[in-house]
Amino acid sequence: MTPLPTTASEITPNMDIPLRQSVELAAFTAVTHPISRTGILACIYTYVKAKGLLEMPFIRCDEKLKKVLGGAEKVHAFAILSYLEQHLSPISDLSDYILVDAPSAAKPTENTQPATTSTSPTPTREWPHPVLIIKNQDYSPNGALFSAAIPDPLSWFRQITTTVIQSLYAQPEQTPSHISFVRLVIEDMPGVAYCCDADPDPSNPAEKGRGKQIHLSTQHIRNTAGSRAGKGGPNEDLSWLPKLHHEITGVITHESVHAWQHNGNGTCNGGLIEGIADYIRLRANLAPPHWQRARGGNWDDGYSTTGYFLEWIEDTKGVEGFVRSLNLVLEDLDWDEGLFRLLCESGVEDLWDEYQRSFDGPAVGMDVRDPIPTHGV
């Protein structure tokens, strides 16, 4: 058995340096990119508390923990790193560590309706299955918080992508066919997130054709989780973890909408573009705590103000599928406020006035944030 550490420096050596994990440890953490010791401890403490294995000052090891903690029945809670060192090794090139989900090309499904002629069944398009790439480029504790909150990132990203596409489009045949990959980059930057066009990376053979790239700020991740998140050891209150998971999922859902929505050949009202993204986030039950449906502002203030307005049009006015229809016409038509009248038989200003009259009480502050650079399809 690995001896217990005798000094504080042995317990916490180089906590923030990214390291390569053994196959066994990577299977436990579900993180395949470089991860710091801080990030690994966050994964282990989260698992231990969820499974009820903490018996201070010891951790009782189940079969899964035994595979990474030397087969011990129990270990001291503050000596975990001494058992993990055999699973860690330095790395020389961080750029190669990316997660790629490149599903096999889906075969068209056959139309199962009875044929009306002697011709063979007509193939129909599948829902898009773009290559998904995740690159966590922040190897500090802030970047480790993403790994702690999103333990299975590729499945998580695939689910978000599917939700967004099927929220914007009713049929696979309506979806854009030219987006072959979407890359998520987690990095240390100001702001929250943004989406932009992306060229394929020549070093990654899975990336071909046109793509989109979403940037997520680890500064925002840290601000959401709190200054002490991931630093409290085995006794840490993990109440920040579901909050962080909810926020990251909501932000990436919003930005994924920008990857797949149409924008009227670049003419669409920016507030409407952002409002549709927050509408999809709202429909996915991913609204953050500060959002509120409230009186005041303008219909195209964007974000949740416009998002709640779009939801009201569909739910209260009964214009089912309005957002999907609006998105579809913006594939070929330039933006014009007359599109509201075309799709729901009322002008947008008339609808906004009626929406405002549906509130009781005075206007309150709107959720009007500074625009974030985004691009439609």
Backbone hydrogen bonds, N-H to C=O, Kabsch-Sander energy under -0.5 kcal/mol:
donor,donor_aa,acceptor,acceptor_aa,energy
10,E,7,T,-0.5
11,I,7,T,-1.1
12,T,8,A,-2.0
17,I,14,N,-1.1
19,L,35,I,-1.6
20,R,89,S,-3.1
22,S,87,H,-1.5
26,A,22,S,-2.6
27,A,23,V,-1.8
28,F,24,E,-1.3
29,T,25,L,-2.8
30,A,26,A,-1.9
31,V,26,A,-0.6
35,I,19,L,-1.7
37,R,15,M,-0.5
38,T,15,M,-2.0
40,I,36,S,-2.2
41,L,37,R,-2.6
42,A,38,T,-2.0
43,C,39,G,-1.9
44,I,40,I,-2.4
45,Y,41,L,-3.1
46,T,42,A,-2.1
47,Y,43,C,-2.0
48,V,44,I,-2.8
49,K,45,Y,-2.4
50,A,46,T,-2.0
51,K,47,Y,-2.0
52,G,48,V,-0.6
52,G,49,K,-0.6
53,L,48,V,-2.5
55,E,53,L,-0.6
55,E,58,F,-3.0
58,F,55,E,-2.6
59,I,75,V,-2.9
60,R,53,L,-2.9
61,C,73,E,-2.8
62,D,60,R,-0.5
66,K,62,D,-2.3
67,K,63,E,-1.0
68,V,65,L,-1.6
69,L,65,L,-1.6
71,G,66,K,-2.2
72,A,69,L,-1.6
75,V,59,I,-2.0
77,A,57,P,-3.1
79,A,76,H,-2.0
82,S,79,A,-0.8
83,Y,79,A,-0.7
83,Y,80,I,-1.4
84,L,80,I,-1.2
85,E,81,L,-1.4
87,H,84,L,-2.5
88,L,85,E,-1.6
89,S,20,R,-1.8
96,D,93,D,-0.7
97,Y,94,L,-1.5
98,I,96,D,-1.3
99,L,134,I,-2.7
101,D,132,L,-3.2
102,A,100,V,-0.6
109,T,124,T,-1.0
111,N,122,T,-0.7
124,T,109,T,-2.2
131,V,180,S,-2.5
132,L,101,D,-2.4
133,I,182,V,-2.2
134,I,99,L,-2.6
135,K,184,L,-3.1
136,N,134,I,-0.5
137,Q,135,K,-1.0
137,Q,186,I,-2.8
139,Y,137,Q,-0.7
143,G,140,S,-0.5
144,A,140,S,-1.8
145,L,141,P,-1.3
146,F,142,N,-0.7
146,F,143,G,-0.6
147,S,143,G,-1.1
148,A,144,A,-2.1
149,A,145,L,-2.3
150,I,146,F,-2.4
156,W,152,D,-2.1
157,F,153,P,-2.8
158,R,154,L,-2.4
159,Q,155,S,-2.2
160,I,156,W,-2.0
161,T,157,F,-2.4
162,T,158,R,-2.4
163,T,159,Q,-2.5
164,V,160,I,-2.6
165,I,161,T,-2.4
166,Q,162,T,-2.4
167,S,163,T,-1.0
167,S,164,V,-0.5
168,L,164,V,-1.8
169,Y,165,I,-1.8
174,Q,171,Q,-1.6
175,T,172,P,-1.5
180,S,178,H,-0.9
180,S,210,R,-2.7
181,F,210,R,-0.9
182,V,131,V,-2.5
183,R,212,K,-2.9
184,L,133,I,-3.6
185,V,183,R,-0.6
185,V,214,I,-3.3
186,I,135,K,-2.8
186,I,184,L,-0.5
187,E,185,V,-0.6
187,E,216,L,-2.6
189,M,187,E,-0.9
194,Y,215,H,-1.5
195,C,373,P,-1.0
196,C,213,Q,-2.2
198,A,211,G,-2.1
204,N,201,D,-2.2
207,E,204,N,-1.9
208,K,206,A,-0.7
210,R,178,H,-0.7
211,G,198,A,-1.4
212,K,181,F,-1.8
213,Q,196,C,-2.9
214,I,183,R,-3.2
215,H,194,Y,-2.9
216,L,185,V,-2.8
217,S,192,V,-2.7
218,T,187,E,-2.4
219,Q,189,M,-0.6
221,I,217,S,-1.4
222,R,218,T,-2.3
223,N,219,Q,-2.4
224,T,220,H,-2.3
225,A,221,I,-2.4
226,G,222,R,-2.6
229,A,226,G,-1.0
231,K,228,R,-2.0
235,N,232,G,-0.7
236,E,233,G,-1.8
238,L,236,E,-0.6
241,L,238,L,-1.7
243,K,239,S,-0.7
244,L,240,W,-2.5
245,H,241,L,-2.5
246,H,242,P,-2.3
247,E,243,K,-2.1
248,I,244,L,-2.8
249,T,245,H,-2.3
250,G,246,H,-2.1
251,V,247,E,-2.7
252,I,248,I,-2.5
253,T,249,T,-1.9
254,H,250,G,-2.3
255,E,251,V,-2.4
256,S,252,I,-2.2
257,V,253,T,-1.6
258,H,254,H,-1.1
259,A,255,E,-1.0
260,W,256,S,-1.1
260,W,257,V,-0.8
261,Q,257,V,-2.3
264,G,330,L,-1.6
265,N,330,L,-0.6
267,T,263,N,-0.6
267,T,264,G,-1.4
268,C,263,N,-2.2
273,I,269,N,-2.0
274,E,270,G,-2.2
275,G,271,G,-2.1
276,I,272,L,-2.7
277,A,273,I,-1.5
278,D,274,E,-2.1
279,Y,275,G,-2.3
280,I,276,I,-2.2
281,R,277,A,-1.8
282,L,278,D,-2.7
283,R,279,Y,-2.6
284,A,280,I,-1.4
285,N,282,L,-1.8
286,L,281,R,-2.1
291,W,288,P,-1.5
294,A,292,Q,-0.6
301,D,298,N,-1.8
305,T,302,G,-1.0
305,T,367,D,-0.5
306,T,302,G,-1.1
307,G,303,Y,-2.6
308,Y,304,S,-2.8
309,F,305,T,-1.3
310,L,306,T,-2.5
311,E,307,G,-2.0
312,W,308,Y,-2.1
313,I,309,F,-2.1
314,E,310,L,-1.9
315,D,311,E,-2.9
316,T,312,W,-2.1
317,K,312,W,-1.7
319,V,313,I,-1.8
320,E,318,G,-1.5
322,F,319,V,-1.6
325,S,321,G,-2.5
326,L,322,F,-2.8
327,N,323,V,-2.5
328,L,324,R,-2.1
329,V,325,S,-2.3
330,L,326,L,-1.4
331,E,328,L,-1.7
332,D,329,V,-0.7
333,L,329,V,-2.6
335,W,264,G,-0.6
339,L,336,D,-2.3
340,F,337,E,-1.5
341,R,337,E,-0.7
342,L,338,G,-2.2
343,L,339,L,-1.9
344,C,340,F,-2.6
345,E,341,R,-1.8
346,S,340,F,-0.6
351,L,347,G,-2.4
352,W,348,V,-2.4
353,D,349,E,-2.4
354,E,350,D,-2.1
355,Y,351,L,-2.5
356,Q,352,W,-2.6
357,R,353,D,-1.9
358,S,354,E,-0.6
358,S,355,Y,-1.0
359,F,356,Q,-1.5
364,V,295,R,-1.6
368,V,366,M,-1.5
369,R,367,D,-0.8
377,V,261,Q,-4.0
